[in-house]
């Protein structure tokens, strides 16, 4: 699938929103990728995640991990396409933890999957969980890389299915049109 085809699917499913949005990263933006709206369509989810899996197929990994909630479907679908086990990290008292009896074996190599990456905070938390348990991170993948190349070095390859650089703004440096409009936070809290 091409980037244009994937963006067309976001538009077709009304998952690419326009307005004033407060992102999880703390930045403000005029565009928001509501991947849950796109991924609710199971055939579309299978197609776009298979395309991401294809881009990651040559990377040697044992398992897939993703941060819940946004990365859950992406991680599961990519793992399914690659024939790998999938586990997820979830929030507990405001931070990501590994629960539900999921384990990470020493030396186990993981792909970390997320839906959208702007600054990479949730990805880094997930990487830390893997490494703190003796695992290794082989690569990070995301459906939408909206970082504009401004993510931290995760110490492994970073692969985005779609790379975009929509304008983002610090809260104290909003343009007048956004400052005049209340921000909404449609994603996970």
C-alpha positions in Angstrom: 0.0 0.0 0.0 1.2 3.5 -0.8 1.2 6.4 1.7 -1.5 8.0 -0.5 -3.7 4.9 -0.3 -3.4 4.8 3.5 -4.2 8.5 3.9 -7.2 8.0 1.6 -8.4 5.2 4.0 -8.0 7.6 7.0 -10.1 10.2 5.1 -12.7 7.6 3.9 -13.3 6.3 7.4 -13.3 9.8 8.9 -10.3 8.9 11.0 -8.3 12.0 10.0 -9.8 14.9 11.9 -9.3 18.6 11.4 -9.7 21.1 14.3 -7.8 22.1 17.4 -6.4 19.0 19.2 -4.3 18.5 22.3 -2.0 15.6 21.7 -0.8 13.1 24.3 2.7 14.6 23.8 1.3 18.0 25.2 1.6 19.6 21.7 -1.3 21.2 19.9 -2.2 20.4 16.3 -4.8 21.1 13.6 -4.9 17.4 12.6 -5.6 14.3 14.6 -5.2 10.7 13.4 -7.9 8.8 15.3 -6.6 5.3 14.4 -9.3 3.6 16.5 -11.9 4.9 13.9 -9.8 3.4 11.1 -9.1 0.2 12.9 -12.7 -0.5 13.8 -13.0 -1.7 10.2 -11.4 -5.2 10.5 -10.6 -5.7 6.8 -9.0 -2.2 6.7 -7.1 -3.0 10.0 -5.8 -6.2 8.5 -4.7 -4.5 5.3 -2.8 -1.6 6.8 -1.2 -3.7 9.6 -0.2 -6.3 7.0 1.5 -3.5 5.0 3.4 -2.5 8.2 4.3 -6.1 8.9 5.7 -6.4 5.4 8.0 -3.4 6.0 9.2 -5.1 9.2 9.4 -8.8 8.0 13.1 -8.8 7.5 13.8 -7.8 11.1 14.7 -10.7 13.4 12.3 -10.8 16.3 10.6 -13.4 18.5 7.6 -11.4 19.7 5.6 -8.2 19.5 4.7 -5.8 22.3 2.5 -2.7 22.1 1.3 0.0 24.5 -2.5 -0.2 25.2 -4.8 1.2 24.2 -3.8 2.8 20.9 -1.1 0.2 19.9 -3.2 -2.8 20.9 -4.8 -3.6 17.5 -1.8 -2.6 15.6 0.5 -4.9 17.6 -2.0 -7.8 17.5 -2.5 -7.5 13.7 1.2 -7.1 12.9 2.0 -10.1 15.2 -0.7 -12.1 13.4 0.7 -11.2 10.0 4.2 -12.2 11.1 3.1 -15.3 13.0 4.5 -14.0 16.3 3.2 -13.8 19.9 1.8 -10.5 21.0 1.7 -9.0 24.5 0.8 -5.5 25.6 1.7 -3.0 28.3 -1.1 -1.1 30.0 -1.6 1.8 32.3 -1.5 1.3 36.1 -1.3 4.4 38.3 -0.4 6.6 35.3 2.4 4.6 33.9 2.7 1.6 31.6 3.3 -1.9 33.2 3.3 -5.5 32.1 0.4 -7.4 33.7 -2.0 -10.3 33.1 0.8 -12.9 33.4 2.7 -11.7 30.3 6.4 -12.5 30.5 9.6 -11.4 28.7 12.3 -14.0 28.6 16.0 -12.9 28.9 17.3 -12.2 25.4 13.8 -12.3 23.8 13.7 -9.9 20.8 10.7 -7.7 20.4 9.1 -5.5 17.8 7.4 -2.5 19.5 4.3 -1.4 17.7 2.2 1.8 18.1 -0.6 3.5 16.2 0.7 7.1 16.1 4.1 8.5 17.2 4.7 12.2 17.7 7.4 12.4 20.4 7.6 8.7 21.3 6.9 8.8 25.0 4.7 5.7 25.1 7.1 3.9 22.8 10.0 4.6 25.1 8.0 3.4 28.2 7.4 0.2 26.3 11.0 -0.2 25.3 12.0 0.3 29.0 9.7 -2.5 30.1 11.3 -4.9 27.6 14.8 -3.9 28.5 14.2 -3.9 32.2 13.2 -7.5 32.0 16.3 -8.6 30.0 14.6 -8.5 26.6 15.9 -6.7 23.5 14.1 -4.3 21.1 14.8 -5.2 17.5 12.7 -2.3 16.0 9.8 0.1 16.5 7.0 0.4 14.1 4.0 2.7 13.8 1.1 3.2 11.4 1.6 7.0 11.5 4.9 8.7 12.1 3.9 12.3 12.7 7.2 13.2 14.4 8.7 15.0 11.5 12.0 13.2 12.3 12.0 14.7 15.9 11.8 11.5 17.9 14.4 10.3 20.4 16.9 7.7 19.3 15.3 4.4 20.4 18.5 2.5 19.8 16.9 0.5 17.1 15.3 1.0 13.7 12.1 3.1 13.6 9.7 2.3 10.8 6.6 4.3 10.0 4.0 3.1 7.5 3.0 6.7 6.8 5.4 9.6 7.5 3.8 13.0 7.9 4.8 16.3 9.4 1.6 18.1 10.4 2.2 21.4 12.2 2.4 21.1 16.0 2.6 23.9 18.5 3.8 24.2 22.0 0.9 25.3 24.4 2.5 28.7 25.0 3.0 29.4 21.2 -0.4 28.8 19.6 -1.3 30.7 16.4 -4.3 33.0 16.9 -6.9 30.7 15.2 -6.0 27.8 17.5 -5.8 30.1 20.6 -9.4 31.2 19.9 -10.7 27.7 19.7 -11.0 25.3 22.6 -8.7 22.2 22.2 -10.1 18.7 22.3 -8.3 15.5 23.2 -10.1 12.7 21.3 -7.4 10.1 21.8 -6.7 7.9 24.9 -6.0 9.8 28.1 
